[in-house]
Amino acid sequence: MNKNNHKIIVDELADTCPCQDQYCSLKEFVFHMARDPRLLVQMKCMEKFKYEESNKKKYDIGWKKACEDWVELGFAEKFAKAYDEKKSINQIYKEILELN
């Protein structure tokens, strides 16, 4: 993955960051430490899933449960089919849900 593509993914991740400050420590960490775009995108999709499931259940299901459900419900496999570096995180997540 080239540096420009990585920056695009990091910026897309930061767009949903609650801090919305000019300097975002999470964005800086991800930009400098996490270089696997596939991992970053899947983590963001899992975060969206965790958020939606927590809202449905009216309590935070936690990362452990979200990860277990992500795999058990087949979303990890669906992610593998939907993933493409040219797609946005939202496009990929939408495709995962549509494959359900």
N, C-alpha and C positions, 0 to 999 in steps of 0.2 A: 504494500500500500504506500502510495506516495504521500508526502507531507501535506499537500493541498487537500487530498481526500480525507486525511485524518483530521485536519482542521475543520472541515465541513461537518464531520460527524461530531466532533467536540462542540462546535457551535450549536448544532441541533440539540445535543444533550443539554447544553447550558440554557437554551431557550426556555426549558421547563423548570429550571432551577429557581427555587423561591427567593433567593437572595437578590437577583436581578441587579446587583451592583456592577460597577465597571470592573472591579477585580473580584473574581470568584475563585476561592481556594480549590473547590472541587474541580472546576474547569481546568485550572492549572495542573492539578494532580493528574487528571485523566490525560491531558495533553502531553505531559512529560513522562508518565509512567506506563500507561496502558496503550500499547501500540497495535493490538489486535482488533481491527474494526468489527469483525464478526462477534467477538466477545462483548464489545461495547454495545453493539446494537441489540444483542440478545439480552443483556442485562437491562437495558432500557425497556425492552418489551416485557420482560419479567416484572419490572417495577410498575409498568402500566397495569399489568394483570393483577399484581398484589394490591394496588390502589383500588381497582374496580371490585375485586373480591372482598376487600375490607369494607368498602362502601355498601355492598350488598348485605354483608353480615353485620354491619354496624359496629364492628370492632376491628382492630388491626390484627390481621391473621399472622403477621410476622414473616420474615424472610424464609425461615425453614419450611413452614407450611406452603408458602407460595412456590418455593422451588420444588417441593415434593409434588404439589398439584400440577405444576407446569409440566413435569415429566409424565406423571400418571395420566393426565388428560390428553397426552400426545402432542402438546404444544411444542416440545423440543424437536420432535420429528417434523412437525409442520413448519417450524422455523427453518429447518434445514432445507425444506422444499421452497420456501418463500424468499429466503435470503438472496440478495443481490446487491452488490456495492452501489449500484446505480439507483436503487430505490431508497426512499426516505424511511425513517423509522416508523412513521405513521402508516405508510403504505404497506410495509412488511407486517406490522401488527394487524392491520385490517385484513390482509390476506390470511394470516394465521386464523383469525376468528371466522373468516368465510370458509376455510377448509374444514371447519368443525361440523 
